[in-house]
Amino acid sequence: MRISVIGCGYLGAVHAACMAELGHDVVGLDVDEAKVRKLSQGVAPFHEPGLPELLARHVASGRLRFTTDPTQIADAQIHFIGVGTPQLQGRLGADMTYVHQAVDTILEHAVAPQDGRPVLVAGKSTVPVGTAEGIAARLAESGRDIILAWNPEFLREGYAVGDTLTPDRIVYGLCEDRAVGNRAKELLDECYATQLAADTPLILANYPTAELVKVAANSFLATKISFINAMAELCDATGGDVTRLAEAIGHDDRIGRKFLQAGIGFGGGCLPKDIRAFMARAGELGVDEALTFLREVDTINLRRRDHAVNLAEEAVGGRLVGKKIAVLGITFKPDTDDLRDSPALDIAGRLWARGAELAIVDPAASHTLRERRPDLNVPETVEEAVTGADVVMLLTPWREYVRLDPSSLISLVNSPNVIDGRNVLDPHEWADAGWTYYGMGRGVSAW
């Protein structure tokens, strides 16, 4: 099929490359010339495992193109909207500017195919419920055969290529008019033929249900994370071990073990802004009481960052001024270079504001951090970072940091204090090597 992807950020670039991998002829459209230049060279503008190989292969074959010229999307049968919906400045709601601009571009440039089938606009961006109905009305008012489906994405950074090529489900949000909805379904079925042939579950729904799926999923995951972090606060107060608690309740298949990892909380470009936009939209709809629990979810999450800073102060005797803190990992999660709403970056900023001397290392984001904050010390190696440190803080659980040998590092530090912000280190191993270990809701228990 001939496909366009409008918006070539994280979602759009991955989707475009994966659609090419499925055999489609794909053009990605973006206004950022530098990004398009990189992508056109087959170079990923961000860190995502598996993406560079797809880009290089399909750009070279000619199956995948990137452009800033909207006329190049004219003959696409499906136009995927993959633009960002960031949080509004100073407000909880989502900024829909880029979504509406994408619709404008499609209406201006899309050309109906000769086979009698419609042009399909497929929304992938995470939007407030009710958005699709408005877009569908705009398309209908144009008087042209352009119809809408909402096809939410469920990508995890670090696993996005696999999540696109072998998803755990596909959702179509279709028009309530069955004739229109079936025409959209036919085109999407052709697009996702490979996944559907592999028996990937397909859920058919109306527009509002499809819009709600992504924000409902993210809100549920955020709630699980904040729940276990609330339990970590209780464990800190009582001497309990939240990792054992999570293991015990996770064996109940009604609860499950995933997303019960206590630590410094969630971040990134999706969960925080999505739950806030969800709350804002509920307020607009007059049902804000249905989501008031998300305010506490957000509050607990932010409180974990304060707790990490307080642990650092405790480790150095109460005053951070002039103390060297080695920060291991600055991205919001491993296997990405994404610094958006990163708890690790926020914690580092708070430490710096209290007078600490920082040394920050990260396998993927060091270069970006040096460009953004030339005033910060961003050494090349862990050994450089921890030399002379009063506290070592593991804030992003990159594999190479989880596997560090505490015995080999202890001779480099000024004081052997380690704060395990993700509860991924073995507290006994570090304590036996001579370190004072601080976990998030866990101590060095005999058990």
Secondary structure by P-SEA (a helix, b strand, c coil): cbbbbccccaaaaaaaaaaaaaccbbbbbbccaaaaaaaaaccccccccaaaaaaaaaaaaccccccccccccccccbbbbbcccccccccccccaaaaaaaaaaaaaccccccccccbbbbbccccccaaaaaaaaaaaaacccbbbbbbbbbccccaaaaaaacccccccccccaaaaaaaaaaaaaaaaaaaaaaccbbbbbcaaaaaaaaaaaaaaaaaaaaaaaaaaaaaaaccccaaaaaaaaaacccccccccccccccccccaaaaaaaaaaaaaaaccccccaaaaaaaaaaaaaaaaaaaaaaaaaccccccbbbbbcccccccccccccccaaaaaaaaaaaaccbbbbbbcccaaaaaaaccccccccccccccccccbbbbcccccccccccccccccccccbbbbcccccccaaaaaaacccccccccccccc
